[in-house]
Structures are given as C-alpha cells and as structure tokens.
Amino acid sequence: MTAAEVITGDCLAQLRTMPPDCVDAVVTDPPWNLGKRYGAHDDAMPPDRYVEWLAAVLGECRRVSRGAVVLLPGACNARYHAALLRRAHLSPVATLVWRKPAAEPIFWTMVPAPAHLPATIRATEPSPGHPAFAGHPCPKPLALFERLVDAAAAPGGTVLDPFAGTGTTLLAAVRRRRQAIGIELEPRFCRVAERRIRQPG
C-alpha cells in the first residue's frame, strides 16, 4: 500500500527540519513569480529576491534527496536559470521539454535521467482556476507528473514535492506505487490534495 502525506506550512521551514538523504527524489513545479494568486505566497517578488528564495528551497531539496531533483523552472525565467542552479548547488544533467503545446523546460539534476524517458513529453495543461482545484492558478497535468515520478524513483520509493499545490505530484506517486510527501503553504490547496490522494482513481 502506498502512502502520501500532505504537510501544511512554509516549504523552506519544513525542509530545514528534514534529515539529509531522506527521500529518493524531488519532483516539483515551483511558482514562476508571475503575480499569480496563490494565497499567502508572494508571487511578485523582485527578481533577485525570487532567485535567492527559490535557490534556498532547491538547495534544501538537494540536501534531502538521495537521487534526482526535477523541476519545472518556467521558460519565462530563462534569464535566471543559470544563477538559480548555481546558487542551489544543483548539477544539471539534462533538460527535457514539456509541450503544453508551448515548450516549457524541465531540469533534471543530480543524477542521470533514465534512458527510456523521452526528451519531449506532451501533456495538455488543465484550465487555470477550475473549481475542482480550489481556484489554483496553475494546475499541472497528471500525465506529465506520472512520467516524471515514474522515472525519478523506483516503485516503493519516496518522492517529495515542496510546492505540492493541489497534489498532482502526490497523486502521480500514489498511482505509480511510490510514497509521497507534499508541502503546501495554502490550506485550501492542501484540502484538495488530501482529497485527491484518498481517491486516486
């Protein structure tokens, strides 16, 4: 039986309580700093502050992960990608592409991506603000995260998403027979995530 846990709270504070090498992989889609309405999170930081904050979070992800740290950094942030990875001490191994149909990069860091994982993954983005996702402004496709979770951790392994949102990574992990830990600041999104992992379909 697979298990998933949703932790309500600030991801950086929660990550700092976790021991080193305690999960098998991190698969996450951090906020892209586009001024979206996530609730308590400030999604319109000055660029230098955004890079500093996200690099600190991803640095903690590197510390707690035994394997890959996989992230969707947003093509809109291309000018900051190199600085972000450098400051987080993440070693980029491969850049995949999510076609939604527009192209979005997926950074695979720390360990090699499996050879069977395609360089391009096509998956349609769900409608933003849908009531089923408690109005989340940027829900992501389950099919995309199932592919990433499948490749990042072996069956029975533990996947962490520090920006869990409405639980797409967690649901993908449950459906693919992995354990999952999600951290999410906004309580209403946590409730959706908990409901989704209780009824994985």
C-alpha positions in Angstrom: 0.0 0.0 0.0 1.4 3.4 -1.0 1.1 6.4 1.3 1.1 10.1 0.8 1.4 12.8 3.4 0.4 16.5 2.9 2.1 19.0 5.2 0.6 22.4 5.6 3.3 25.1 6.0 6.2 27.1 4.6 8.3 24.8 2.5 11.7 26.2 3.4 11.0 26.0 7.1 9.6 22.4 6.8 12.5 21.3 4.6 15.0 22.5 7.2 13.5 20.1 9.7 14.1 17.1 7.5 17.2 14.9 7.7 19.7 14.6 4.8 19.1 12.0 2.2 15.6 11.1 3.5 13.7 10.9 0.1 14.5 9.2 -3.1 13.7 12.1 -5.4 12.2 15.6 -5.6 9.7 16.3 -8.4 8.3 19.8 -8.2 6.8 22.8 -10.1 7.7 25.9 -8.1 5.9 29.2 -8.6 7.2 31.2 -11.5 6.9 34.7 -10.0 4.3 35.9 -12.5 2.0 37.6 -10.0 -0.5 34.7 -9.8 -2.9 34.5 -6.8 -1.7 31.6 -4.7 -2.9 33.0 -1.4 -0.3 33.7 1.2 2.7 33.2 -1.2 4.1 36.4 -2.7 4.3 35.6 -6.4 5.6 39.0 -7.4 9.0 39.3 -5.7 11.8 41.4 -7.1 13.8 39.1 -9.3 16.9 39.0 -7.1 14.8 38.1 -4.1 12.9 35.4 -6.0 16.1 33.8 -7.1 17.6 33.9 -3.6 14.4 32.4 -2.1 13.9 29.7 -4.7 17.6 28.8 -4.6 17.4 28.3 -0.9 14.4 26.0 -1.2 16.1 24.0 -4.0 19.3 23.8 -2.0 17.3 22.1 0.8 15.8 19.8 -1.8 19.3 18.8 -2.9 20.2 18.1 0.7 17.2 15.9 1.5 17.2 13.9 -1.8 19.2 10.8 -2.4 18.6 11.0 -6.1 17.2 13.4 -8.7 15.9 16.9 -8.1 13.5 17.5 -11.0 11.9 20.9 -11.5 9.9 23.0 -13.9 11.5 26.4 -13.7 9.4 28.3 -16.2 10.6 29.4 -19.6 9.6 32.9 -18.5 12.5 32.8 -16.1 15.1 31.7 -18.6 17.4 34.6 -17.8 17.6 33.4 -14.1 18.0 29.7 -14.7 21.8 29.6 -14.6 22.0 31.7 -11.4 19.3 29.6 -9.7 21.0 26.3 -10.3 24.4 27.7 -9.3 23.1 29.2 -6.1 21.2 26.0 -5.2 24.4 23.9 -6.0 22.4 21.7 -8.3 24.2 19.9 -11.1 22.1 20.0 -14.3 22.2 16.6 -16.1 19.5 17.0 -18.8 16.9 19.4 -19.9 13.6 17.9 -21.1 10.7 19.6 -22.7 7.0 19.7 -21.7 4.9 20.6 -24.7 1.6 22.1 -23.5 1.6 22.8 -26.6 4.1 25.7 -25.9 7.5 24.4 -24.8 8.5 24.5 -21.1 11.8 23.3 -19.8 12.1 20.5 -17.2 15.5 20.4 -15.4 16.7 17.0 -14.4 19.5 17.5 -11.9 21.9 15.5 -9.7 21.7 12.0 -11.3 21.2 11.0 -14.9 17.7 10.8 -16.4 16.7 7.2 -17.3 17.3 6.4 -21.0 13.7 5.5 -21.5 12.4 8.9 -20.6 11.6 10.9 -23.7 13.2 14.3 -24.3 9.8 15.7 -25.0 6.6 15.0 -23.1 3.3 16.2 -24.5 0.5 16.9 -22.0 -2.3 19.4 -22.0 -2.4 21.9 -19.2 -5.6 21.9 -17.1 -7.7 25.0 -17.1 -6.5 27.5 -14.5 -8.8 28.5 -11.7 -11.0 25.4 -12.1 -13.3 24.9 -9.0 -12.1 21.2 -8.8 -8.6 22.7 -7.9 -9.9 25.3 -5.5 -9.1 28.0 -7.9 -5.4 27.1 -8.2 -4.0 29.4 -10.9 -1.6 26.9 -12.4 -2.6 23.3 -12.1 -0.4 20.8 -13.9 -1.3 17.7 -16.0 -1.3 14.4 -14.1 0.1 12.5 -17.2 3.2 14.7 -17.1 3.9 14.1 -13.5 3.3 10.4 -13.7 6.0 10.2 -16.3 8.4 12.2 -14.1 7.7 10.3 -10.9 8.0 7.0 -12.7 11.5 7.9 -13.9 12.7 9.7 -10.8 12.0 7.0 -8.2 11.7 3.2 -8.2 8.4 1.6 -7.0 8.1 1.9 -3.3 10.5 4.9 -3.2 9.6 8.3 -1.7 9.0 11.4 -3.8 8.9 14.9 -2.3 7.2 17.9 -3.7 7.8 21.1 -1.6 5.3 23.0 -3.8 2.5 20.5 -3.6 -0.3 22.7 -4.7 -3.4 20.6 -5.2 -1.4 17.4 -5.1 -0.7 16.4 -8.7 2.8 15.1 -7.9 1.4 13.2 -4.9 -1.4 11.7 -6.8 1.0 10.7 -9.6 3.2 9.0 -6.9 0.3 7.1 -5.4 -0.9 5.9 -8.8 2.6 4.8 -9.7 3.1 2.9 -6.4 5.5 5.4 -4.8 5.4 7.0 -1.4 5.0 10.8 -1.4 5.4 13.8 0.8 4.0 17.2 -0.2 4.5 20.6 1.5 2.0 23.4 0.7 1.5 26.8 2.2 -2.2 27.3 1.3 -4.6 25.3 3.4 -7.3 25.2 0.7 -5.0 23.6 -1.7 -3.9 21.1 0.9 -7.5 20.0 1.4 -7.8 19.4 -2.4 -4.5 17.4 -2.4 -5.7 15.3 0.6 -9.0 14.5 -1.2 -7.2 13.6 -4.4 -4.8 11.1 -2.8 -7.6 9.5 -0.8 -9.5 8.8 -4.1 -6.7 8.2 -6.6 -9.0 6.6 -9.2 
